[in-house]
Amino acid sequence: MIAFLIFWPLLAGLILLVTRFDRAKELALAASLAELAVSIFIAFQFDKDAGNQFSLTLSWISSLGINFSVALDGISLLLVLLTTGLIPFIILSSFGQPTRPSGFYGLILIMQMALIGVFVARDGFLFYLFWEMALIPIYFICLLWGGEGRARITLKFFIYTLAGSLLMLAALVYVYLQTPAPHSFDIEALYTAGGSLTGAEQSLVFWGLFLAFAIKMPIFPFHTWQPDTYAVAPVQGTMLLSAIMLKMGIFGLIRWLLPMVPLGITQWGPTAILLSVIGIVYASFIAVVQKDFKRLIAYSSIAHVGLISAGVLTLSKIGIQGAMIQMVSHGIIVFSLFYVVEIIFDRTKSRALTELGGIRNVAPALSSVFLFILLGSVALPLTSGFVGEFLLINSLVKYQLALGAVAGITIILGAVYMLRAFQKSMSGESTPKTSVFHDLTLQEKVVLYPMVLLVILIGIYPGPIMDISNVATDNILKVLSDFYASTQ
């Protein structure tokens, strides 16, 4: 069943790439809905009190200790559900028919395969392979269907992420060479080998892995590729990058970095937390002064991800649990916000907040949806954003009060820039660009209304998410606690 999750979108994507279906969007949507149905079935079969499930291990390159080894635990399952849940809406969100639709939707499905592969891989080399494969389709989506200046901006994005990936590969290979002969890329073998390294060696491995993950998220000061790429990418590309792809970096922290180099975390974790918190404040202040709606949301995403990263690196259960809830919440909210911006741009051909206004007068449904999503973004109680941010800030306060207080600024500044965006775009008198604005279509309602419902449901009842990730979180922390206990 787990093999279906990986190979079904790959098969459907390749079929679309090599053919020219007139109804490529419908075929891609059907394939993604089948993927979603299987992932939901797996979720209902998942035992929340057990560890790895639905495991599949096949010998691949036995001479190098490389296996096709995949499995699901609670952390993986939540991110797989986020991926399979959002992809159909990302496909449905496209307006009209893009040029070369078969290629466009085929690349989205192939990227879905790579994303799921990252989240379920239990072999270091396989993890790296899926990680790199995810870069290829998003690069071409941005390059071929992006906006003005896309060639230069997409190249910068590609170089940034490729450089980080090579550092990660070097770190994984170094740990692999420390495993007992015959060497193995198995995740448990890498955990054991990483923990046996000296402090200096673990520091080098830490930075090799952390830089790759920090670039992907992105964390200050490795974020400079993000605003331009988000702005120039087609909206579906921006959704893939922000709602799902950046979760690869956070997942990498939890699954690979924390258990593999516990001494490296002890030595350099405070530095990484400091960078994350600086990014929260920096990105929030930049978002406050943005005039481009899409860039504003891009910078807000940096702030939210900085908080998630800092919470994970506190090595606390509430930090990791908060990160899991916030990853799901952020994916839903940022997808919805970018879609709202795209709807406005489709109607007005402008993303400049100074040219908008009065949309609430002519499009009350859009205005109401935007308000609900906005409230989730600023962490209003009883919304999904509140649950995750409360746990994350709580973990930082317990780690260090000053850092927790500074990180809390994200809520205040988030309210400032999001409410300002709402006021500039929705309130006041209509402008020449918004006076003929029409309200949500049926397709747009089908995309946005479920997102609003999820923001409310998760905010009211986050228990299932915490229950699913509980055992997997404990297992990650147990690896760390066992190591620290053995060194005392």
Buried (B, 14 or more C-beta within 10 A) or exposed (E): EBEBBBEBBBBBBBBBBEEEBEEBBEBBBBBBBBBBEBBEEBBEEBEBEEBBBBBBEEEBEEEEBBBBBBBBBBBBBBBBBBBBBBBBBBBBBBEEEBEBBBBBBBBBBBBBBBBBBBBBBBBBBBBBBBBBBBBBBBBBBBBBBBEEEBEEBBBBBBEBBBBBBBBBBBBBBBBBEBBEEEBBBBBEBBBBBBBEBEEEBBBBBBBBBBBBBBBBBBBBEBBBBBBBBBBBBBBBBBBBBBBBBBBBBBBBBBBBBBBBBBBBBBBBBBEBBBBBBBBBBBBBBBBBEBEBBBBBBBBBBBBBBBBBBBBBBBBBBBBBBBBBBBBBBBBBBBBBBBBBBBBBBEBBEBBEBEBBBBBBBBBEBBBBBBBBBBBBBBBBEEBBBBBBBBBBBBBBBEBBEEBBEBBBBBBEBBBBBBBBBBEBBBBBEBBEBBBEBEBBEEEBBEBBBBBBEBBBEBBEEBEEBBEBBBBBBBBBBEBBEEBEEEEE
